[in-house]
Amino acid sequence: MRIDVDRSRCEGLGMCEAMAHEFFEVGDDGFVVVLDEAPDEGQRAFIRAAIDSCPVSALSLRD
């Protein structure tokens, strides 16, 4: 499992960080930074919820 960010879509709104600050952080440049790009499979549902919270669909999860 890997978390991907489409920086061309990210607006730095921080919904992902608010839901899963262990995995996402809005950087000083206003774009999301993935803190753990290949998280443990046991975190899938938690991370999926944070990804789905992105209002501009800038995040995705791939196997």
mmCIF file of the N, C-alpha and C atoms, coordinates in Angstrom:
data_MODEL
# 
_entry.id   MODEL 
# 
loop_
_atom_site.group_PDB 
_atom_site.id 
_atom_site.type_symbol 
_atom_site.label_atom_id 
_atom_site.label_alt_id 
_atom_site.label_comp_id 
_atom_site.label_asym_id 
_atom_site.label_entity_id 
_atom_site.label_seq_id 
_atom_site.pdbx_PDB_ins_code 
_atom_site.Cartn_x 
_atom_site.Cartn_y 
_atom_site.Cartn_z 
_atom_site.occupancy 
_atom_site.B_iso_or_equiv 
_atom_site.pdbx_formal_charge 
_atom_site.auth_seq_id 
_atom_site.auth_comp_id 
_atom_site.auth_asym_id 
_atom_site.auth_atom_id 
_atom_site.pdbx_PDB_model_num 
ATOM 1   N N  . MET A 1 1  ? 0.851   -1.175 0.000  1.00 0.00 ? 1  MET A N  1 
ATOM 2   C CA . MET A 1 1  ? 0.000   0.000  0.000  1.00 0.00 ? 1  MET A CA 1 
ATOM 3   C C  . MET A 1 1  ? 0.893   1.233  0.000  1.00 0.00 ? 1  MET A C  1 
ATOM 4   N N  . ARG A 1 2  ? 0.531   2.207  -0.827 1.00 0.00 ? 2  ARG A N  1 
ATOM 5   C CA . ARG A 1 2  ? 1.310   3.434  -0.938 1.00 0.00 ? 2  ARG A CA 1 
ATOM 6   C C  . ARG A 1 2  ? 0.367   4.633  -1.061 1.00 0.00 ? 2  ARG A C  1 
ATOM 7   N N  . ILE A 1 3  ? 0.710   5.720  -0.407 1.00 0.00 ? 3  ILE A N  1 
ATOM 8   C CA . ILE A 1 3  ? -0.062  6.961  -0.472 1.00 0.00 ? 3  ILE A CA 1 
ATOM 9   C C  . ILE A 1 3  ? 0.581   7.865  -1.521 1.00 0.00 ? 3  ILE A C  1 
ATOM 10  N N  . ASP A 1 4  ? -0.228  8.356  -2.455 1.00 0.00 ? 4  ASP A N  1 
ATOM 11  C CA . ASP A 1 4  ? 0.248   9.279  -3.485 1.00 0.00 ? 4  ASP A CA 1 
ATOM 12  C C  . ASP A 1 4  ? -0.445  10.624 -3.334 1.00 0.00 ? 4  ASP A C  1 
ATOM 13  N N  . VAL A 1 5  ? 0.284   11.689 -3.672 1.00 0.00 ? 5  VAL A N  1 
ATOM 14  C CA . VAL A 1 5  ? -0.251  13.055 -3.633 1.00 0.00 ? 5  VAL A CA 1 
ATOM 15  C C  . VAL A 1 5  ? -0.141  13.663 -5.024 1.00 0.00 ? 5  VAL A C  1 
ATOM 16  N N  . ASP A 1 6  ? -1.226  14.218 -5.497 1.00 0.00 ? 6  ASP A N  1 
ATOM 17  C CA . ASP A 1 6  ? -1.219  14.981 -6.746 1.00 0.00 ? 6  ASP A CA 1 
ATOM 18  C C  . ASP A 1 6  ? -1.051  16.450 -6.352 1.00 0.00 ? 6  ASP A C  1 
ATOM 19  N N  . ARG A 1 7  ? 0.196   16.917 -6.396 1.00 0.00 ? 7  ARG A N  1 
ATOM 20  C CA . ARG A 1 7  ? 0.490   18.291 -5.951 1.00 0.00 ? 7  ARG A CA 1 
ATOM 21  C C  . ARG A 1 7  ? -0.185  19.342 -6.824 1.00 0.00 ? 7  ARG A C  1 
ATOM 22  N N  . SER A 1 8  ? -0.544  18.979 -8.036 1.00 0.00 ? 8  SER A N  1 
ATOM 23  C CA . SER A 1 8  ? -1.223  19.954 -8.897 1.00 0.00 ? 8  SER A CA 1 
ATOM 24  C C  . SER A 1 8  ? -2.666  20.192 -8.448 1.00 0.00 ? 8  SER A C  1 
ATOM 25  N N  . ARG A 1 9  ? -3.209  19.269 -7.658 1.00 0.00 ? 9  ARG A N  1 
ATOM 26  C CA . ARG A 1 9  ? -4.580  19.409 -7.151 1.00 0.00 ? 9  ARG A CA 1 
ATOM 27  C C  . ARG A 1 9  ? -4.627  19.903 -5.711 1.00 0.00 ? 9  ARG A C  1 
ATOM 28  N N  . CYS A 1 10 ? -3.576  19.636 -4.943 1.00 0.00 ? 10 CYS A N  1 
ATOM 29  C CA . CYS A 1 10 ? -3.569  19.966 -3.514 1.00 0.00 ? 10 CYS A CA 1 
ATOM 30  C C  . CYS A 1 10 ? -3.696  21.477 -3.301 1.00 0.00 ? 10 CYS A C  1 
ATOM 31  N N  . GLU A 1 11 ? -4.592  21.845 -2.402 1.00 0.00 ? 11 GLU A N  1 
ATOM 32  C CA . GLU A 1 11 ? -4.789  23.253 -2.042 1.00 0.00 ? 11 GLU A CA 1 
ATOM 33  C C  . GLU A 1 11 ? -4.382  23.531 -0.606 1.00 0.00 ? 11 GLU A C  1 
ATOM 34  N N  . GLY A 1 12 ? -3.827  22.525 0.064  1.00 0.00 ? 12 GLY A N  1 
ATOM 35  C CA . GLY A 1 12 ? -3.330  22.710 1.429  1.00 0.00 ? 12 GLY A CA 1 
ATOM 36  C C  . GLY A 1 12 ? -4.412  22.972 2.454  1.00 0.00 ? 12 GLY A C  1 
ATOM 37  N N  . LEU A 1 13 ? -5.597  22.433 2.243  1.00 0.00 ? 13 LEU A N  1 
ATOM 38  C CA . LEU A 1 13 ? -6.717  22.683 3.153  1.00 0.00 ? 13 LEU A CA 1 
ATOM 39  C C  . LEU A 1 13 ? -6.556  21.964 4.498  1.00 0.00 ? 13 LEU A C  1 
ATOM 40  N N  . GLY A 1 14 ? -5.791  20.886 4.522  1.00 0.00 ? 14 GLY A N  1 
ATOM 41  C CA . GLY A 1 14 ? -5.452  20.221 5.782  1.00 0.00 ? 14 GLY A CA 1 
ATOM 42  C C  . GLY A 1 14 ? -6.472  19.248 6.335  1.00 0.00 ? 14 GLY A C  1 
ATOM 43  N N  . MET A 1 15 ? -7.450  18.866 5.557  1.00 0.00 ? 15 MET A N  1 
ATOM 44  C CA . MET A 1 15 ? -8.427  17.886 6.057  1.00 0.00 ? 15 MET A CA 1 
ATOM 45  C C  . MET A 1 15 ? -7.743  16.561 6.371  1.00 0.00 ? 15 MET A C  1 
ATOM 46  N N  . CYS A 1 16 ? -6.826  16.154 5.518  1.00 0.00 ? 16 CYS A N  1 
ATOM 47  C CA . CYS A 1 16 ? -6.120  14.888 5.736  1.00 0.00 ? 16 CYS A CA 1 
ATOM 48  C C  . CYS A 1 16 ? -5.293  14.953 7.024  1.00 0.00 ? 16 CYS A C  1 
ATOM 49  N N  . GLU A 1 17 ? -4.624  16.071 7.238  1.00 0.00 ? 17 GLU A N  1 
ATOM 50  C CA . GLU A 1 17 ? -3.819  16.244 8.451  1.00 0.00 ? 17 GLU A CA 1 
ATOM 51  C C  . GLU A 1 17 ? -4.697  16.236 9.692  1.00 0.00 ? 17 GLU A C  1 
ATOM 52  N N  . ALA A 1 18 ? -5.846  16.868 9.608  1.00 0.00 ? 18 ALA A N  1 
ATOM 53  C CA . ALA A 1 18 ? -6.756  16.901 10.754 1.00 0.00 ? 18 ALA A CA 1 
ATOM 54  C C  . ALA A 1 18 ? -7.248  15.502 11.119 1.00 0.00 ? 18 ALA A C  1 
ATOM 55  N N  . MET A 1 19 ? -7.423  14.658 10.116 1.00 0.00 ? 19 MET A N  1 
ATOM 56  C CA . MET A 1 19 ? -7.944  13.312 10.363 1.00 0.00 ? 19 MET A CA 1 
ATOM 57  C C  . MET A 1 19 ? -6.856  12.293 10.682 1.00 0.00 ? 19 MET A C  1 
ATOM 58  N N  . ALA A 1 20 ? -5.649  12.507 10.156 1.00 0.00 ? 20 ALA A N  1 
ATOM 59  C CA . ALA A 1 20 ? -4.574  11.516 10.341 1.00 0.00 ? 20 ALA A CA 1 
ATOM 60  C C  . ALA A 1 20 ? -3.214  12.213 10.377 1.00 0.00 ? 20 ALA A C  1 
ATOM 61  N N  . HIS A 1 21 ? -2.983  12.977 11.434 1.00 0.00 ? 21 HIS A N  1 
ATOM 62  C CA . HIS A 1 21 ? -1.744  13.756 11.531 1.00 0.00 ? 21 HIS A CA 1 
ATOM 63  C C  . HIS A 1 21 ? -0.491  12.890 11.618 1.00 0.00 ? 21 HIS A C  1 
ATOM 64  N N  . GLU A 1 22 ? -0.669  11.602 11.881 1.00 0.00 ? 22 GLU A N  1 
ATOM 65  C CA . GLU A 1 22 ? 0.467   10.687 11.906 1.00 0.00 ? 22 GLU A CA 1 
ATOM 66  C C  . GLU A 1 22 ? 0.997   10.419 10.499 1.00 0.00 ? 22 GLU A C  1 
ATOM 67  N N  . PHE A 1 23 ? 0.159   10.665 9.489  1.00 0.00 ? 23 PHE A N  1 
ATOM 68  C CA . PHE A 1 23 ? 0.514   10.340 8.116  1.00 0.00 ? 23 PHE A CA 1 
ATOM 69  C C  . PHE A 1 23 ? 0.600   11.548 7.191  1.00 0.00 ? 23 PHE A C  1 
ATOM 70  N N  . PHE A 1 24 ? -0.072  12.641 7.542  1.00 0.00 ? 24 PHE A N  1 
ATOM 71  C CA . PHE A 1 24 ? -0.122  13.812 6.661  1.00 0.00 ? 24 PHE A CA 1 
ATOM 72  C C  . PHE A 1 24 ? 0.206   15.086 7.433  1.00 0.00 ? 24 PHE A C  1 
ATOM 73  N N  . GLU A 1 25 ? 0.859   16.012 6.718  1.00 0.00 ? 25 GLU A N  1 
ATOM 74  C CA . GLU A 1 25 ? 1.168   17.319 7.302  1.00 0.00 ? 25 GLU A CA 1 
ATOM 75  C C  . GLU A 1 25 ? 1.194   18.337 6.167  1.00 0.00 ? 25 GLU A C  1 
ATOM 76  N N  . VAL A 1 26 ? 0.584   19.481 6.390  1.00 0.00 ? 26 VAL A N  1 
ATOM 77  C CA . VAL A 1 26 ? 0.659   20.552 5.403  1.00 0.00 ? 26 VAL A CA 1 
ATOM 78  C C  . VAL A 1 26 ? 1.967   21.286 5.670  1.00 0.00 ? 26 VAL A C  1 
ATOM 79  N N  . GLY A 1 27 ? 2.820   21.296 4.668  1.00 0.00 ? 27 GLY A N  1 
ATOM 80  C CA . GLY A 1 27 ? 4.140   21.908 4.792  1.00 0.00 ? 27 GLY A CA 1 
ATOM 81  C C  . GLY A 1 27 ? 4.095   23.419 4.721  1.00 0.00 ? 27 GLY A C  1 
ATOM 82  N N  . ASP A 1 28 ? 5.244   24.022 4.918  1.00 0.00 ? 28 ASP A N  1 
ATOM 83  C CA . ASP A 1 28 ? 5.363   25.483 4.865  1.00 0.00 ? 28 ASP A CA 1 
ATOM 84  C C  . ASP A 1 28 ? 5.025   26.042 3.482  1.00 0.00 ? 28 ASP A C  1 
ATOM 85  N N  . ASP A 1 29 ? 5.159   25.198 2.457  1.00 0.00 ? 29 ASP A N  1 
ATOM 86  C CA . ASP A 1 29 ? 4.851   25.636 1.097  1.00 0.00 ? 29 ASP A CA 1 
ATOM 87  C C  . ASP A 1 29 ? 3.357   25.535 0.771  1.00 0.00 ? 29 ASP A C  1 
ATOM 88  N N  . GLY A 1 30 ? 2.559   25.037 1.742  1.00 0.00 ? 30 GLY A N  1 
ATOM 89  C CA . GLY A 1 30 ? 1.118   24.945 1.547  1.00 0.00 ? 30 GLY A CA 1 
ATOM 90  C C  . GLY A 1 30 ? 0.643   23.653 0.911  1.00 0.00 ? 30 GLY A C  1 
ATOM 91  N N  . PHE A 1 31 ? 1.543   22.718 0.689  1.00 0.00 ? 31 PHE A N  1 
ATOM 92  C CA . PHE A 1 31 ? 1.182   21.429 0.104  1.00 0.00 ? 31 PHE A CA 1 
ATOM 93  C C  . PHE A 1 31 ? 1.322   20.335 1.150  1.00 0.00 ? 31 PHE A C  1 
ATOM 94  N N  . VAL A 1 32 ? 0.517   19.299 0.981  1.00 0.00 ? 32 VAL A N  1 
ATOM 95  C CA . VAL A 1 32 ? 0.559   18.190 1.926  1.00 0.00 ? 32 VAL A CA 1 
ATOM 96  C C  . VAL A 1 32 ? 1.856   17.400 1.736  1.00 0.00 ? 32 VAL A C  1 
ATOM 97  N N  . VAL A 1 33 ? 2.401   16.958 2.864  1.00 0.00 ? 33 VAL A N  1 
ATOM 98  C CA . VAL A 1 33 ? 3.565   16.090 2.889  1.00 0.00 ? 33 VAL A CA 1 
ATOM 99  C C  . VAL A 1 33 ? 3.108   14.772 3.501  1.00 0.00 ? 33 VAL A C  1 
ATOM 100 N N  . VAL A 1 34 ? 3.426   13.673 2.838  1.00 0.00 ? 34 VAL A N  1 
ATOM 101 C CA . VAL A 1 34 ? 3.093   12.357 3.370  1.00 0.00 ? 34 VAL A CA 1 
ATOM 102 C C  . VAL A 1 34 ? 4.238   11.936 4.278  1.00 0.00 ? 34 VAL A C  1 
ATOM 103 N N  . LEU A 1 35 ? 3.934   11.709 5.538  1.00 0.00 ? 35 LEU A N  1 
ATOM 104 C CA . LEU A 1 35 ? 4.963   11.382 6.524  1.00 0.00 ? 35 LEU A CA 1 
ATOM 105 C C  . LEU A 1 35 ? 5.375   9.918  6.471  1.00 0.00 ? 35 LEU A C  1 
ATOM 106 N N  . ASP A 1 36 ? 4.497   9.068  5.995  1.00 0.00 ? 36 ASP A N  1 
ATOM 107 C CA . ASP A 1 36 ? 4.789   7.639  5.867  1.00 0.00 ? 36 ASP A CA 1 
ATOM 108 C C  . ASP A 1 36 ? 4.139   7.171  4.567  1.00 0.00 ? 36 ASP A C  1 
ATOM 109 N N  . GLU A 1 37 ? 4.906   7.130  3.476  1.00 0.00 ? 37 GLU A N  1 
ATOM 110 C CA . GLU A 1 37 ? 4.351   6.822  2.155  1.00 0.00 ? 37 GLU A CA 1 
ATOM 111 C C  . GLU A 1 37 ? 3.931   5.371  1.997  1.00 0.00 ? 37 GLU A C  1 
ATOM 112 N N  . ALA A 1 38 ? 4.468   4.482  2.828  1.00 0.00 ? 38 ALA A N  1 
ATOM 113 C CA . ALA A 1 38 ? 4.147   3.055  2.733  1.00 0.00 ? 38 ALA A CA 1 
ATOM 114 C C  . ALA A 1 38 ? 3.737   2.539  4.112  1.00 0.00 ? 38 ALA A C  1 
ATOM 115 N N  . PRO A 1 39 ? 2.569   2.944  4.580  1.00 0.00 ? 39 PRO A N  1 
ATOM 116 C CA . PRO A 1 39 ? 2.130   2.562  5.928  1.00 0.00 ? 39 PRO A CA 1 
ATOM 117 C C  . PRO A 1 39 ? 1.744   1.088  6.034  1.00 0.00 ? 39 PRO A C  1 
ATOM 118 N N  . ASP A 1 40 ? 1.643   0.653  7.258  1.00 0.00 ? 40 ASP A N  1 
ATOM 119 C CA . ASP A 1 40 ? 1.240   -0.716 7.566  1.00 0.00 ? 40 ASP A CA 1 
ATOM 120 C C  . ASP A 1 40 ? -0.189  -0.966 7.080  1.00 0.00 ? 40 ASP A C  1 
ATOM 121 N N  . GLU A 1 41 ? -0.410  -2.145 6.549  1.00 0.00 ? 41 GLU A N  1 
ATOM 122 C CA . GLU A 1 41 ? -1.726  -2.525 6.026  1.00 0.00 ? 41 GLU A CA 1 
ATOM 123 C C  . GLU A 1 41 ? -2.833  -2.380 7.072  1.00 0.00 ? 41 GLU A C  1 
ATOM 124 N N  . GLY A 1 42 ? -2.507  -2.549 8.336  1.00 0.00 ? 42 GLY A N  1 
ATOM 125 C CA . GLY A 1 42 ? -3.489  -2.440 9.406  1.00 0.00 ? 42 GLY A CA 1 
ATOM 126 C C  . GLY A 1 42 ? -4.066  -1.044 9.563  1.00 0.00 ? 42 GLY A C  1 
ATOM 127 N N  . GLN A 1 43 ? -3.445  -0.055 8.926  1.00 0.00 ? 43 GLN A N  1 
ATOM 128 C CA . GLN A 1 43 ? -3.913  1.334  8.986  1.00 0.00 ? 43 GLN A CA 1 
ATOM 129 C C  . GLN A 1 43 ? -4.779  1.729  7.786  1.00 0.00 ? 43 GLN A C  1 
ATOM 130 N N  . ARG A 1 44 ? -5.051  0.780  6.901  1.00 0.00 ? 44 ARG A N  1 
ATOM 131 C CA . ARG A 1 44 ? -5.749  1.090  5.640  1.00 0.00 ? 44 ARG A CA 1 
ATOM 132 C C  . ARG A 1 44 ? -7.060  1.856  5.834  1.00 0.00 ? 44 ARG A C  1 
ATOM 133 N N  . ALA A 1 45 ? -7.948  1.395  6.690  1.00 0.00 ? 45 ALA A N  1 
ATOM 134 C CA . ALA A 1 45 ? -9.252  2.046  6.861  1.00 0.00 ? 45 ALA A CA 1 
ATOM 135 C C  . ALA A 1 45 ? -9.093  3.464  7.395  1.00 0.00 ? 45 ALA A C  1 
ATOM 136 N N  . PHE A 1 46 ? -8.176  3.649  8.326  1.00 0.00 ? 46 PHE A N  1 
ATOM 137 C CA . PHE A 1 46 ? -7.904  4.965  8.910  1.00 0.00 ? 46 PHE A CA 1 
ATOM 138 C C  . PHE A 1 46 ? -7.383  5.929  7.832  1.00 0.00 ? 46 PHE A C  1 
ATOM 139 N N  . ILE A 1 47 ? -6.431  5.458  7.052  1.00 0.00 ? 47 ILE A N  1 
ATOM 140 C CA . ILE A 1 47 ? -5.848  6.281  5.994  1.00 0.00 ? 47 ILE A CA 1 
ATOM 141 C C  . ILE A 1 47 ? -6.862  6.534  4.887  1.00 0.00 ? 47 ILE A C  1 
ATOM 142 N N  . ARG A 1 48 ? -7.639  5.544  4.535  1.00 0.00 ? 48 ARG A N  1 
ATOM 143 C CA . ARG A 1 48 ? -8.670  5.701  3.500  1.00 0.00 ? 48 ARG A CA 1 
ATOM 144 C C  . ARG A 1 48 ? -9.655  6.803  3.900  1.00 0.00 ? 48 ARG A C  1 
ATOM 145 N N  . ALA A 1 49 ? -10.047 6.845  5.149  1.00 0.00 ? 49 ALA A N  1 
ATOM 146 C CA . ALA A 1 49 ? -10.971 7.884  5.619  1.00 0.00 ? 49 ALA A CA 1 
ATOM 147 C C  . ALA A 1 49 ? -10.348 9.272  5.459  1.00 0.00 ? 49 ALA A C  1 
ATOM 148 N N  . ALA A 1 50 ? -9.067  9.396  5.778  1.00 0.00 ? 50 ALA A N  1 
ATOM 149 C CA . ALA A 1 50 ? -8.383  10.688 5.633  1.00 0.00 ? 50 ALA A CA 1 
ATOM 150 C C  . ALA A 1 50 ? -8.270  11.074 4.162  1.00 0.00 ? 50 ALA A C  1 
ATOM 151 N N  . ILE A 1 51 ? -7.936  10.118 3.311  1.00 0.00 ? 51 ILE A N  1 
ATOM 152 C CA . ILE A 1 51 ? -7.839  10.378 1.873  1.00 0.00 ? 51 ILE A CA 1 
ATOM 153 C C  . ILE A 1 51 ? -9.196  10.796 1.311  1.00 0.00 ? 51 ILE A C  1 
ATOM 154 N N  . ASP A 1 52 ? -10.232 10.116 1.728  1.00 0.00 ? 52 ASP A N  1 
ATOM 155 C CA . ASP A 1 52 ? -11.582 10.437 1.244  1.00 0.00 ? 52 ASP A CA 1 
ATOM 156 C C  . ASP A 1 52 ? -12.064 11.804 1.738  1.00 0.00 ? 52 ASP A C  1 
ATOM 157 N N  . SER A 1 53 ? -11.439 12.321 2.787  1.00 0.00 ? 53 SER A N  1 
ATOM 158 C CA . SER A 1 53 ? -11.840 13.634 3.313  1.00 0.00 ? 53 SER A CA 1 
ATOM 159 C C  . SER A 1 53 ? -11.303 14.792 2.476  1.00 0.00 ? 53 SER A C  1 
ATOM 160 N N  . CYS A 1 54 ? -10.374 14.518 1.583  1.00 0.00 ? 54 CYS A N  1 
ATOM 161 C CA . CYS A 1 54 ? -9.778  15.582 0.763  1.00 0.00 ? 54 CYS A CA 1 
ATOM 162 C C  . CYS A 1 54 ? -10.821 16.128 -0.209 1.00 0.00 ? 54 CYS A C  1 
ATOM 163 N N  . PRO A 1 55 ? -11.179 17.401 -0.082 1.00 0.00 ? 55 PRO A N  1 
ATOM 164 C CA . PRO A 1 55 ? -12.236 17.959 -0.928 1.00 0.00 ? 55 PRO A CA 1 
ATOM 165 C C  . PRO A 1 55 ? -11.832 18.158 -2.394 1.00 0.00 ? 55 PRO A C  1 
ATOM 166 N N  . VAL A 1 56 ? -10.523 18.088 -2.683 1.00 0.00 ? 56 VAL A N  1 
ATOM 167 C CA . VAL A 1 56 ? -10.077 18.270 -4.068 1.00 0.00 ? 56 VAL A CA 1 
ATOM 168 C C  . VAL A 1 56 ? -9.508  16.976 -4.651 1.00 0.00 ? 56 VAL A C  1 
ATOM 169 N N  . SER A 1 57 ? -9.671  15.881 -3.928 1.00 0.00 ? 57 SER A N  1 
ATOM 170 C CA . SER A 1 57 ? -9.222  14.554 -4.390 1.00 0.00 ? 57 SER A CA 1 
ATOM 171 C C  . SER A 1 57 ? -7.755  14.537 -4.815 1.00 0.00 ? 57 SER A C  1 
ATOM 172 N N  . ALA A 1 58 ? -6.908  15.136 -3.988 1.00 0.00 ? 58 ALA A N  1 
ATOM 173 C CA . ALA A 1 58 ? -5.477  15.195 -4.294 1.00 0.00 ? 58 ALA A CA 1 
ATOM 174 C C  . ALA A 1 58 ? -4.718  13.968 -3.787 1.00 0.00 ? 58 ALA A C  1 
ATOM 175 N N  . LEU A 1 59 ? -5.381  13.118 -3.026 1.00 0.00 ? 59 LEU A N  1 
ATOM 176 C CA . LEU A 1 59 ? -4.713  11.949 -2.439 1.00 0.00 ? 59 LEU A CA 1 
ATOM 177 C C  . LEU A 1 59 ? -5.285  10.667 -3.012 1.00 0.00 ? 59 LEU A C  1 
ATOM 178 N N  . SER A 1 60 ? -4.422  9.663  -3.111 1.00 0.00 ? 60 SER A N  1 
ATOM 179 C CA . SER A 1 60 ? -4.880  8.355  -3.545 1.00 0.00 ? 60 SER A CA 1 
ATOM 180 C C  . SER A 1 60 ? -4.073  7.284  -2.844 1.00 0.00 ? 60 SER A C  1 
ATOM 181 N N  . LEU A 1 61 ? -4.627  6.089  -2.845 1.00 0.00 ? 61 LEU A N  1 
ATOM 182 C CA . LEU A 1 61 ? -4.008  4.944  -2.195 1.00 0.00 ? 61 LEU A CA 1 
ATOM 183 C C  . LEU A 1 61 ? -3.894  3.845  -3.243 1.00 0.00 ? 61 LEU A C  1 
ATOM 184 N N  . ARG A 1 62 ? -2.700  3.314  -3.379 1.00 0.00 ? 62 ARG A N  1 
ATOM 185 C CA . ARG A 1 62 ? -2.529  2.229  -4.343 1.00 0.00 ? 62 ARG A CA 1 
ATOM 186 C C  . ARG A 1 62 ? -1.850  1.036  -3.683 1.00 0.00 ? 62 ARG A C  1 
ATOM 187 N N  . ASP A 1 63 ? -2.120  -0.126 -4.229 1.00 0.00 ? 63 ASP A N  1 
ATOM 188 C CA . ASP A 1 63 ? -1.545  -1.355 -3.692 1.00 0.00 ? 63 ASP A CA 1 
ATOM 189 C C  . ASP A 1 63 ? -0.223  -1.667 -4.348 1.00 0.00 ? 63 ASP A C  1 
# 
